[in-house]
Amino acid sequence: MPAKPCQLCPGKAVLKRPKTGHRLCKECFFRAFEDEVHRTIIDNAIFKRGEVVAIGASGGKDSTVLAYVLKVLNERYDYGLKLVLLSIDEGITGYRDDSLETVKRNEKQYDMALKIVSYEELYGWTMDSIVRAVGLKNNCTFCGVFRRQALDRGALMLKVDKIVTGHNADDIAETVLMNVLRGDIARLARCTAISTGTDGALPRLKPFKYTYEKEIVMYAYFKKLDYFSTECIYSPNAYRGYARAFLKDLEAVRATSIIDVIHSGECMGVRKEVKMPTQGTCKQCGYISSQELCKACVLLEGLNRGLPRLGIGKSSRVKKALAEAPAASTPAAARLAAAKIDF
């Protein structure tokens, strides 16, 4: 059967875009993909000339494609940005150590400086040791909280203006579903924003907000980019996995489900009479928090006191447990308190 023609040029189509259904040749797909990311950047005015931007690099497909595309667009449209790579080493043997080797190759391939910050350096714990303490049920809570703060701390070390992450449309739609199912109004109100943390010291941006995961995979495949494709060994029981499976079922029935869910999240509002958490700073480390202690400090305190489940639950229970249990002092906790983040 002869190949069907590309719908944008006289060439032969090699793929069908999941997002639009268009049959395209490789070159037209590359240009369409890059142009859509460029429009997202321009329409939302997320960069300013002269800024230093840290790319959260894990070695996976999303961050690798993000680094490559930002480099291409920065040169093509003269954004005037200085791009650097920032990686977090969670300390997962057989997973993160291998993916960081990919990031180190990307450093040379894309000619970008690389900074690696480790959980062990910041918190005195690796994910391997945390999993041994808490098991596989709530380990993703620890990793997510610690990684978010580690990215900010690493960015401050690099003195960058902004952080960009490879969160794609699928990720954001999954987050909307998770927040709806959990009734988390505070997070639901901000999870679809392309830029967060703009009221703090380090804005965090998502240029792939409207980019489908399948198209990122196709771009990486046809560009023959060097990326790490193994899933985290500790994530099979993650709550997000169930939201992802549900979203894939929706997408199989209706191709636009991913974008539809994002738009629904964007349109949701909170009534004025609903009391929302007030943003403040952690009294121990200075990180953004709606409680006296930020989630990272509470989780770390629980680990250091031998109460690893301390931060899993209501804040009232946490306060009671902190008051009753003996305080623990570790070099990592002291470093975290000393290196206060100024927001």
Buried (B, 14 or more C-beta within 10 A) or exposed (E): EEEEBBBBEEBBBBBBBBBBEBBBBBBBBBBBBBEBBBEBBEEBEBBEEEBBBBBBBBBBBBBBBBBBBBBBBBEEEEBEBBBBBBBBBBBBEEBBEEBBEBBBBBBEBBEBEBBBBBBBBBBBBBBBBBBEBBEEEBBBBBBEBBBBBBBBBBBBEBEBBBBBBBBBBBBBBBBBBBBBEEEEBBEBBEBBBBBBBEEBEBBBBBBBBBBBBBBBBBBBEBBEBBBBEEEBBBBEEBBBBBBBEBBBEBBEEEBEBBBBBBBBBBEBEEEEEEEEEEEEBBBBBBBBBBBBBBBBBBBBBBBBBEBBBBBBEEBEEBBEBBEEBEEBEBEBBEBBBEEBBEB
